[in-house]
Amino acid sequence: MSYIEAVDLKKTYTPKGASPVHALDGLNLEVPQGTVTALLGPNGAGKTTTVKVLTTLTRPDSGTATINGVDVIASPERIRPMIGVSGQYAAVDENLTGFENLDMVGRLYHLGAKQSRVRARELIDLFDLTEAQNRPVKGFSGGMRRRIDLAGALVMRPPVLFLDEPTTGLDPRSRIGMWEIITTLVGEGTTVLLTTQYLEEADQLADSISVIDDGKVIAKGTSDELKASIGGQRVELSLVSQDDAAAAREILTRFGSTEPAVSLDGRGFTVNAEDAPAALQLILTEFASRGIPLYDAGMRRPTLDDVFLKLTGHTASADDAAATGTENTDAPSSRKAQK
């Protein structure tokens, strides 16, 4: 049995004056112990609702969910000490310092004054916040706030960690720093369920990825398995002049295994190829013999964006709007879930 398991979860919201919305529509999920599973999908797909159910903040209309064999719905009081949650918005007291925020969380858990301070210092060191520990959080950058929030979720060393879009809004450097922390935690045995809209994040962190859309998991596997499921490598090239587009299309159709896709500017082309290295060599030779200049040419594997586009008909864009208003508006905080 998986450490986290959800079977046929369903949850319907009925906004005032609107038709019912199926936030979860028979969702199934498995997360092995000591691994990272990523829920990948756009806003409104059901990611946050899934986290809310698994962290005892929302009751599903039907279905079952367990963590380490404990029924999430029947025994929420047994689940809460087992989990830590870091939501989309940092759940911190802006008027307290970083150290005081973590010390406060420890005291709320009745660790006692001495042990709370010890644990706060440990987490300050782990998250590289020593220089900022005595500054009020209201002066922290977005990345520092996220680190303090995640640190708060780890005060009680929970074996299970739920991260609901933990790097939304962070700059690239802060995002990479957060990835390193998550990787360290998993290496120490923590089980992580990560929701994200960032394809690179799922690619970097996840042992397994579940693609979610319209309230259900529509595909799952490792990053490589999902990419392989939609075909092999691609040959990509960019023309110097759009006047050569017709000739480029004819050449790529001849040497590729699919009809070439064309970029909006009419100069970029992508085509699938069974043997991309051989196809690329033949294509370049043909372009050279015809005197067609190229700006760029190369090969690439399918990306997770390709996977999502193939499965859903649209990309997993961070700009997708939530269709219902139920996603991302009241994401769980670590303190709410654990108290």
N, C-alpha and C positions, 0 to 999 in steps of 0.2 A: 504493500500500500504506500502511496506517495505521502510525503510529509504534509503537504497541503493538497487537498482534493475537493473539487466542486463538481457536482453532478446535476445536470439539467436545471440550473438555476434560472428562475424567471422572476422578473420584477417589472411591474407596469406602473407608470405615473400617469395621472390624469390632471393636467394643468387646467386651471379655471378657464372655462369658456373654450377649451380646445379638445381635440380628440385624444384618446389614450395613447401613450407612447410606451413602447416596449423597450425599456432600457436594457433588460436582460431577457433573452428569448431562447432559453434552453442552453445556457452556457456550461461547457464542460472544461475542466482545467485540472492538470496534475503538475505538482512541483516536487521533485525529489529533494531529499535532505542534503544540505550543504552545497546547493547549486543556485544559480540565478536563472529565473525564468522571466522573460520579458513579455508583457502584453503590448503589442504594437497595433496602433490604430489611431484614427483621427478623433478630434473632439466629438462627443456624442455617440461614440461607438459602444460604450458600456464599460470602459476601463475603470473609472472612478467608482461607479456603482458596484463593480466587482470587489474593489478594495473595501468599500463600506460594508458590504455583506460579510466579508471574511474577517473584518476587524470589529464586528458586533455592533456597528453603528446603524445598520439598516437590516431589517428582516426581509428576506425574499418572500414572494408570494407562494413559491413552491420550489422544490429541489432540496438538496442536502449539501452541506459543506463541513469538512473536518480539518483540524490541524493536529497532527500527531495522534490521530485517532479520536480526538475529542470533538464532539458535535458543537459547532459554532453557534447554532441556533438554540439548542437545548441547554447548553452550559456556557453561556458567555462569561460568567464569573471565573471559570477555569481557563478560558482563552486569554483574557486580558493580561495576566501576568506573563504570558508566553510571548507576547508580541511587542514590537516597537513599530511606530508609524511616523513617517515624515511625509507630510502632504505637500501640495503645490505652493502653499503660502506659509512662510516661516511662522511657527507658533511660539513667539518669544515676547517677553515683556521689554519694550523698548526703553523703559526708564531704568532698568537694571543693567548692570554690567554683564559681560559674557560669563564671567565666573559666577556671579550672583544668580543668573538664570539657571545654570546647571546645579548649583548648590540648592536652589529652591526645589527643583525637580526631585533631587535626592531626599529632601526633607518631606516632600509630599508622599514619598514612598516609605516614609518612616525608617530611613536608613540611620538616622541619628546625626547630630551635628558633626561629629568627627568624621564619620564614614562618608557623609555627603560631601564634605570638603575634599577628602582624599580622592573620591571618584571624580569630582569636578576638575581637580588638577590633572588627573590622568587623561581626561577627555580633552582638556585644553591643550595638553602636549600632543595627543594623538592627532588633533585637527589643526595643529600648527597655529594656535591662536594666542600664544604666550604674550606677544607684544600688545595684543588688544584686549586681554582678559579683564583689565580694570577700567575699560572705557564703556560708557553706556551704549547699548546695542543700537540706539537710534542713529548713531554715527557710523554704523557698520556699512560696508558695501553689501551688494546683493549676495555675492559669493560667501562672505563671512556670515551673513544671516543664515544662509542655507546650511553652513557647517555647524553653527550653533544649534540649529533646529535638529539636524541629524544627530548631533552629540546628545541632545536631550532625549532622543528616542533610544539611546544606547545606555543610559544611566544604569538600568537594571540588567544589562547584558542579556537581552532577550535572544532566544535561539532563532526567532523568526522576525524578519524585518520587511515591512511593506514600504516601498518607495513610490509615491504617486507623482510622477513627472518631477523628479528631484532636481533636475538641472534646467528647468524652464527659466528663461530670462538671464542665464549666466553667460558671461563671456567665455570664449574658447579655453582660456587658461584655467578659469575657475571650474569649468566643466571637466577638464582633464584631471584636475586635482580631486574632484568628487569621485571620478571613476577610480582613481588610485585607492581612495579610502574604501570604497565598496569592494574592490578586489581584495584588499587586505582582510576585510571582515569575512568574506566568503572563504578565504584561505584558512581562517580560524574556525570554520565550521558553521557560520551563520547561513540560514536559508533565506533567500531574498526573492520576493516577487516585485518586479519593477514594471511600472507602466510608463510608457514613453511615446512621444511623437517623433523623436529623433532617430532616424534610421541608423546613423553611425553609432549611436549609443547602444542600441540593441546589438549591433554587429560586434562592438567592442566587449560588452559585458556579459551577454547572455549565453548560458550553456544550451538553452532551448528557447525558442520564440513561438508564441502563439499569436497569430494574426486574428484580430477581433474586428468585426464589423456588424452593425445592426444587432448588437446584443448577443452575438454568438461567435465562437471560435470557428473560423472558416479554413484554417490551415495551421499546422504546427510542425516543428522539427528544428534541427540546428540551422544556423545561418546558411551553411553550405548546402544542406539538404533542400532548403526552400529555394535557394538560387538554382540548384540543379533541376528542380521540378519544372522550371519554365524554359529550359533549353540551355544550350551550350554558350560558347563565347560569341562575342560580337566583334565585327570590324567597324571601326568608325573613321571617318575622314571629313576634312573640311576643305572646300574649294577656295582658291584665290578669287575666281570669278564665277558669278552665278550663270554666266553664259554657257558654262560647261556642264550645267545641271543635267541636261538630257543625256549627254554622253556618259556622265557618271552613273546615272540610274541604269543605263543599259549594261554597263560593265558590272556593276554590283549585282544586278539581277542574274547575270550569267554565272558569276562565281560564288554568290551567296546561296543560302538555302531558303531564304524568305524574300519577300518583297522589301526593298529598302525603305526605312522610315526617313522622312526629310524634316529638317529643322524649319522653324518659322521663317528664317531669313533665306531659305532656299539653297544655302551653301553647305550645310552639314548633313551627312548621311550616316545611317546605322543599318547594318545588315547582319543577320545571324549566319553563322558558318559552322559546319560540322567539324572542320579542321581549320581553326582560325589562323594559325601560323602559315600554313600552306596557302590558304585563300588570300591572306594579306600579301604574300609574296607575288602571287599571280596578278592580283589587282594592281599593285604598284608597278609591276612590269608593263601591264597594259596601259596604265596612265602615262608612263614614261614614253612608251612607243608612240602614243598619240600626241605627245607634247602638251598634256593637260597639267598645269601647275597645281600643286596642293599646298595648302597652308599647314595642314597637320594630318597625320594618319597614325592609326595604332589599333590595338586590341584591348578589350576589357571583358571581364566576366559580368554576368547579370548582377545588379545591385538589389538590395531589399526594396528600393523604390520600384524597380521593375517587377518584383514579386507582388507588391501591393497593388500596383497598377493592373497587373494581369488578373489578380484575384477579385478586385473590387471595381475596376473600371475608373478609379481615380487614385491620385497619389496620396500618401500619408503626410499631408502638409500641415505644418504647425499653424497655418493660418485658417484651417477649416473651422467654420463656426459651429458651435454646439447647437444642434437642432432643437433640443428640448429645454435647455436652461437647467437641466438636472445634472449635467456633467460640469465639473470644474468650478461650480459656484459655491460649494460647501464641502470642499475636500477635507478629509479627516486630518486632525493634527495628532502628533504623537501623544500629547498629554490627554486629549479627549479619549483616545482609544484605550489608554492604559489605566485611567483612573477608575 
